[in-house]
Structures are given as structure tokens and as C-alpha cells.
């Protein structure tokens, strides 16, 4: 392997925007800002509010509301940083691309490797969550689904077949075309919002303020309980954080946005604001309608709350709507993952043949590869471990993007910035420190697993990818 040229590890890359790419690597520009906002809302409002509200309430009690506020505030700071970098560098690849342009190749690789973890595990988590709702819905109709085919080996089954099936369906839709995917996504997002509004309307009359006492039974910090689970407001925020991200998937659409300098900022910031309001309203109504102890450990907490207040019919409707609408999250993240893989293939870190674009303007080969990888994870791994490990990858990406804003402001102060992060020297450090604190609030085994994942990644980089990367200056 010879001596490593240290300078080459920090070489930066001149980023080509979509229109500068060779034709066989060029994506079709088909997305306006309404489609991007819908992509963001579709990604953010999903398994987090439909399934993880129970996990968060179990760990923080009624103070789960504060957990939502904390996680939302940190994500809002990160979202503002993403909006600046996405409009400044309107190219696919999200945090990986920004890191390559600003921080250097080794940082880009670590971020890209972390994003592979984030997106793959998010898709897997949502697919497992969707499977739970779908099987519950079928059971409500009197159609039992075999337990062995509805759970992975860790839960006593063979494979989670519904999870694998829904990934295949969404991957097929993405290969059909981005414009077509965006239209279906828009319809499903509207359905999802209507479903949550129905839950609020039906559960609100059962609101009882007494359910908010004691407000923070496990404290406001982060304390480790049995099995390494972190309790308290910050412990719950670290897992609920999973319910807020998704806006970063919008930044992977930069090369397919019609007017990236305007549309990306509207999509990222707009979807984040809308989802924060939705989450706080739904979480407050959920806690008010039923004591936390009764729904905290449920895989389908909203449906359970409705059944508990005598609204079994509405619960079935919510479960059905969740089963229909949750794939919007799959679509957004599978889309984002395939675009990140695409850019890494263009850069030579993955086989370049995978970067070929089909006649419909979509990266079919990379989409199939992504779908196969996440299907294996979704079919075999349990939900809670997947979710917290996905959070670790995202936190690293968010820290990197905030750092890119600070470094870029200092080094390239005259660069064109269609969107400027307000109070950047307060917002970006707040994103970095907030994400770092949430990382320390993750379970110890999650942190160790993440370190192992990146050790594997650096091994792959030095043994395979580094010699093939061709973006920097020749050594």
C-alpha cells in the first residue's frame, strides 16, 4: 500500500452540479418546491409519531413533550445549516458532498459511510414498523398472518416478509420515475396528515390533564436503566430524534429540483416547521387521552389509544391509513440512499457502472442494490436496535454539515449563498453541541456498534476506496 500521503486524505473536491454531469450520469429535473416539502413531510412524519411516541413516553413519561421540543430544536438548527449548504452546493449527495467540498476526502468518506448506515437503517426501521401496522390491520379484519413470517429471528420468527415486500414495492416505484414517485408521495402525505387530524379530533374529547402527573417520573437528564436503555427527557429525546430527521433527504434531491437555489431552502425549512407543530399536537393529545403506562410499550400506540377509549373502528382506520401512508418515509429515504450511493459511485468509491442513469432519468442499478441491502436488514433485525443505530449515523452527518457552514463562512466568505443561516455562529455550534450531547445519550452498545461500523468503513477506505477515488488532485 506504500506510505500514505496525509495531504491526500484532506483533498477537497470541485463539485459538479447536475447540469455539468456527463449525460449518462445526469438526473432529470422534475421537482418543484411543493414536491420537496411533501418529500420532507413524507420522510419526517412517519414511524416516529406512529410508533416511537410510545417508546419515548415509556422513557420520559408525559415529559415526552419536552423530548419532542429538544429533539425538534436541535433538528431545526441542523435544518438551517442544511438549507445553506444545499442551496450553495446544489448537487446530490447531501452531507457527503458538502463534506467533500469543504472538509476533505477522509471526512467525506466517514460521513458517507455514516449516511449509508442512517438511510439503510431508517428504511429498515420503517419497513418493520409498517409490517407491524399491516399485520395488526389484517388481524383486525380477521385475517391472521403467520408469526414466523412477520418477525425476524431475534423475535422468534424466520423473516419479516411484509417488511421485505414493501421495500420491493417502493423500489419499483422509484425505478419507474422521480416525477411519478413524487405524485404518489404527495397523495399519501395528504392521507397521512388527514389520519393524524382524525386521531386528534377523536381523542381530544377524552383529554384528562391528570394524565400529565407526575410530569417527569424519570427526570430531565439521561439515566441508564436495565439493558442499557436511557431514560429521562434527554434519553427519550435521543431516540425521538429519529422522528424528526428526514429533511436531509430533501438535500439529496438537489440535482432533480427545478430551481434548487430557491426550492431546496423552502423544502427543508418548511417541512421541518410543519412537522414540529404536527408532532407536538399529536403527542399532547395522546398523553392527555390515556396514561403513558398503558401505551408506552405498544408497537402501534395511536391505534391502542383509540381502542382504549372505545373507538375500535377509528383505530382500524388509523392502522389502515398508517399501513398505506408509512411508505412515504420509505420512498424518501430509499430515494436519498440511492442518490448518495450514486454520488459515491461517480466519485469512484463504488463501482462506476452503478452510476448509470436509465432512459427514465433514474439510477436503476443503484436503487436495486440499495433495496436488496435494506431488505436483508429489515427482514432479520429487531426495531429498537435499528432505530438507535440509525440515529448515530444521522448525528454525525448533522455535525458535519454544521461544521461545513462554519468552515465555509470563514474560508469562502465571498461565496454565493442563496440561503444564509440566520445567526450562523450561534445556530451551527448549537447544532453541533446538541447532536454531540444526543450521541452521548444513546445506549452504550449503540455507540460501540457505531464505532465498529466506522472502523470497518475506514478499513474499506484505505484498502479499496481511496485508491479508486478520482475526485481530488492526482498525487
ZIQUIHU-V25216 format. One record per residue. N is the residue number from 1. SS is DSSP state (helix for helix, strand for strand, loop for the rest). PHI is phi in whole degrees, 0 to 359 (NA if undefined). BURIAL is # if it has 9 or more other ideal C-beta (glycine too) atoms within 8 Angstrom, else .. Layout:
# ZIQUIHU-V25216
((N,SS,PHI,BURIAL) (N,SS,PHI,BURIAL))
This chain:
# ZIQUIHU-V25216
((1,loop,NA,.) (2,loop,73,.) (3,loop,288,.) (4,loop,274,.) (5,loop,282,.) (6,helix,300,.) (7,helix,299,.) (8,helix,293,#) (9,helix,292,#) (10,loop,249,#) (11,loop,295,#) (12,loop,258,#) (13,loop,238,#) (14,loop,283,.) (15,loop,275,#) (16,loop,271,.) (17,loop,282,#) (18,helix,305,#) (19,helix,287,.) (20,helix,269,.) (21,loop,289,#) (22,loop,300,.) (23,helix,303,.) (24,helix,286,.) (25,helix,248,#) (26,loop,269,#) (27,loop,270,#) (28,loop,278,#) (29,loop,275,#) (30,loop,230,#) (31,strand,251,#) (32,loop,267,#) (33,helix,296,#) (34,helix,300,.) (35,helix,293,#) (36,helix,288,#) (37,helix,298,#) (38,helix,296,#) (39,helix,298,#) (40,helix,294,#) (41,helix,296,#) (42,helix,298,#) (43,helix,284,#) (44,helix,281,#) (45,loop,278,#) (46,loop,199,#) (47,helix,298,#) (48,helix,302,#) (49,helix,279,#) (50,helix,279,#) (51,helix,234,#) (52,helix,282,#) (53,helix,299,#) (54,helix,292,#) (55,helix,299,#) (56,helix,295,#) (57,helix,295,#) (58,helix,296,.) (59,helix,270,#) (60,helix,244,#) (61,helix,71,#) (62,helix,302,#) (63,helix,293,#) (64,helix,304,#) (65,helix,300,#) (66,helix,292,#) (67,helix,298,#) (68,helix,296,#) (69,helix,296,#) (70,helix,298,#) (71,helix,298,#) (72,helix,294,#) (73,helix,294,#) (74,helix,295,#) (75,helix,294,#) (76,helix,296,#) (77,helix,298,#) (78,helix,295,#) (79,helix,297,#) (80,helix,296,#) (81,helix,293,#) (82,helix,300,#) (83,helix,299,#) (84,helix,294,#) (85,helix,291,#) (86,helix,293,#) (87,helix,281,#) (88,helix,282,#) (89,loop,235,#) (90,loop,282,#) (91,loop,228,#) (92,loop,297,#) (93,loop,112,#) (94,helix,54,#) (95,helix,300,#) (96,helix,299,#) (97,helix,295,#) (98,helix,296,#) (99,helix,295,#) (100,helix,294,#) (101,helix,283,#) (102,helix,248,#) (103,loop,264,#) (104,loop,122,#) (105,helix,298,#) (106,helix,295,#) (107,helix,293,#) (108,helix,299,#) (109,helix,296,#) (110,helix,300,#) (111,helix,295,#) (112,helix,299,#) (113,helix,296,#) (114,helix,291,#) (115,helix,293,#) (116,helix,302,#) (117,helix,296,#) (118,helix,303,#) (119,helix,293,#) (120,helix,298,#) (121,helix,285,#) (122,helix,296,#) (123,helix,302,#) (124,helix,296,#) (125,helix,300,#) (126,helix,294,#) (127,helix,297,#) (128,helix,293,#) (129,helix,297,#) (130,helix,299,#) (131,helix,301,#) (132,helix,299,#) (133,helix,293,#) (134,helix,295,#) (135,helix,294,#) (136,helix,297,#) (137,helix,295,#) (138,helix,297,#) (139,helix,297,#) (140,helix,296,#) (141,loop,271,.) (142,loop,82,.) (143,loop,244,.) (144,loop,291,.) (145,loop,250,#) (146,loop,305,.) (147,helix,304,.) (148,helix,297,.) (149,helix,258,#) (150,strand,248,#) (151,loop,220,#) (152,loop,283,#) (153,helix,304,.) (154,helix,296,.) (155,helix,253,.) (156,loop,86,.) (157,loop,258,#) (158,loop,255,.) (159,loop,203,#) (160,strand,273,#) (161,helix,295,#) (162,helix,300,#) (163,helix,296,#) (164,helix,295,#) (165,helix,296,.) (166,helix,290,#) (167,helix,297,#) (168,helix,297,#) (169,helix,296,#) (170,helix,293,#) (171,helix,299,#) (172,helix,298,.) (173,helix,295,#) (174,helix,295,#) (175,helix,289,#) (176,helix,295,#) (177,loop,154,#) (178,helix,292,#) (179,helix,297,#) (180,helix,296,#) (181,helix,299,#) (182,helix,296,#) (183,helix,295,.) (184,helix,294,#) (185,helix,301,#) (186,helix,300,#) (187,helix,297,.) (188,helix,291,#) (189,helix,295,#) (190,helix,300,.) (191,helix,300,#) (192,helix,295,#) (193,helix,295,#) (194,helix,297,#) (195,helix,297,#) (196,helix,294,#) (197,helix,296,.) (198,helix,296,#) (199,helix,302,#) (200,helix,298,#) (201,helix,296,.) (202,helix,280,#) (203,helix,276,#) (204,helix,302,#) (205,loop,299,.) (206,loop,264,#) (207,loop,297,#) (208,loop,227,.) (209,helix,300,.) (210,helix,297,.) (211,helix,291,#) (212,helix,268,.) (213,loop,241,.) (214,loop,291,.) (215,loop,288,.) (216,loop,232,#) (217,loop,298,.) (218,loop,252,#) (219,loop,86,#) (220,loop,259,.) (221,loop,269,.) (222,loop,222,#) (223,strand,242,#) (224,strand,271,#) (225,loop,255,.) (226,helix,295,.) (227,helix,73,.) (228,helix,79,#) (229,loop,289,#) (230,strand,267,#) (231,strand,253,#) (232,loop,96,#) (233,helix,300,#) (234,helix,287,#) (235,helix,299,#) (236,helix,289,#) (237,helix,298,#) (238,helix,295,#) (239,helix,269,#) (240,helix,291,#) (241,helix,313,#) (242,helix,304,#) (243,helix,283,#) (244,loop,257,#) (245,loop,279,#) (246,loop,144,#) (247,loop,298,#) (248,helix,293,#) (249,helix,296,#) (250,helix,298,#) (251,helix,294,#) (252,loop,285,#) (253,loop,268,#) (254,helix,305,#) (255,helix,280,#) (256,helix,248,#) (257,strand,279,#) (258,loop,293,.) (259,loop,227,.) (260,helix,302,#) (261,helix,296,#) (262,helix,260,#) (263,helix,293,#) (264,helix,295,#) (265,helix,295,#) (266,helix,299,#) (267,helix,296,#) (268,helix,291,#) (269,helix,288,#) (270,helix,298,#) (271,helix,293,#) (272,helix,294,#) (273,helix,296,#) (274,helix,300,#) (275,helix,288,#) (276,helix,299,#) (277,helix,298,.) (278,helix,302,#) (279,helix,298,#) (280,helix,296,#) (281,helix,295,#) (282,helix,295,#) (283,helix,296,#) (284,helix,296,#) (285,helix,293,#) (286,helix,298,#) (287,helix,294,#) (288,helix,291,#) (289,helix,279,#) (290,loop,208,#) (291,loop,305,.) (292,helix,306,#) (293,helix,301,.) (294,helix,273,.) (295,helix,234,#) (296,loop,299,#) (297,loop,255,.) (298,loop,278,.) (299,loop,281,#) (300,loop,225,#) (301,helix,300,#) (302,helix,294,#) (303,helix,295,#) (304,helix,297,#) (305,helix,300,#) (306,helix,297,#) (307,helix,294,#) (308,helix,291,#) (309,loop,259,#) (310,loop,79,.) (311,loop,244,#) (312,helix,301,.) (313,helix,296,.) (314,helix,293,#) (315,helix,300,#) (316,helix,295,#) (317,helix,295,#) (318,helix,297,#) (319,helix,298,#) (320,helix,294,#) (321,helix,296,#) (322,helix,297,#) (323,helix,297,#) (324,helix,282,#) (325,helix,267,#) (326,loop,303,#) (327,helix,301,#) (328,helix,297,#) (329,helix,291,#) (330,helix,303,#) (331,helix,299,#) (332,helix,296,#) (333,helix,280,#) (334,helix,294,#) (335,helix,299,#) (336,helix,298,#) (337,helix,299,#) (338,helix,296,#) (339,helix,289,#) (340,helix,291,#) (341,helix,302,#) (342,helix,301,#) (343,helix,293,#) (344,helix,295,#) (345,helix,289,#) (346,helix,302,#) (347,loop,282,#) (348,loop,91,#) (349,loop,286,#) (350,loop,236,#) (351,loop,308,.) (352,helix,294,.) (353,helix,298,.) (354,helix,289,#) (355,helix,276,#) (356,loop,295,#) (357,loop,261,#) (358,loop,284,#) (359,loop,295,.) (360,loop,271,.) (361,loop,82,#) (362,loop,236,#) (363,loop,276,#) (364,helix,297,#) (365,helix,299,#) (366,helix,289,#) (367,helix,294,#) (368,helix,297,#) (369,helix,301,#) (370,helix,300,#) (371,helix,299,#) (372,helix,295,.) (373,helix,298,#) (374,helix,287,#) (375,helix,296,#) (376,helix,296,.) (377,helix,294,#) (378,helix,296,#) (379,helix,286,#) (380,helix,240,#) (381,loop,253,#) (382,loop,283,#) (383,helix,297,#) (384,helix,295,.) (385,helix,292,#) (386,helix,296,#) (387,helix,299,#) (388,helix,290,#) (389,helix,289,#) (390,helix,297,#) (391,helix,301,#) (392,helix,299,#) (393,helix,298,#) (394,helix,293,#) (395,helix,301,#) (396,helix,295,#) (397,helix,296,#) (398,helix,296,#) (399,helix,300,#) (400,helix,297,#) (401,helix,293,#) (402,helix,297,#) (403,helix,294,#) (404,helix,300,#) (405,helix,299,#) (406,helix,294,#) (407,helix,295,#) (408,helix,294,#) (409,helix,299,#) (410,helix,281,.) (411,helix,274,.) (412,loop,240,.) (413,loop,297,.) (414,loop,267,.) (415,loop,295,.) (416,loop,290,.) (417,loop,231,.) (418,loop,303,.) (419,loop,234,#) (420,loop,250,.) (421,loop,299,#) (422,loop,293,.) (423,loop,50,.) (424,helix,306,#) (425,helix,283,.) (426,helix,254,.) (427,helix,292,#) (428,helix,296,#) (429,helix,298,#) (430,helix,296,#) (431,helix,296,#) (432,helix,296,#) (433,helix,293,.) (434,helix,297,#) (435,helix,293,#) (436,helix,297,#) (437,helix,293,#) (438,helix,297,#) (439,helix,298,#) (440,helix,291,.) (441,helix,274,#) (442,loop,288,#) (443,loop,300,#) (444,helix,302,.) (445,helix,293,.) (446,helix,291,#) (447,helix,297,#) (448,helix,295,.) (449,helix,300,#) (450,helix,293,#) (451,helix,297,.) (452,helix,297,.) (453,helix,302,#) (454,helix,284,#) (455,helix,295,.) (456,helix,297,.) (457,helix,300,#) (458,helix,293,#) (459,helix,297,.) (460,helix,299,#) (461,helix,298,#) (462,helix,286,.) (463,helix,271,.) (464,helix,231,.) (465,helix,289,#) (466,helix,300,#) (467,helix,290,.) (468,helix,263,.) (469,loop,295,#) (470,loop,236,.) (471,loop,279,#) (472,loop,274,#) (473,loop,289,.) (474,loop,295,.) (475,loop,279,.))
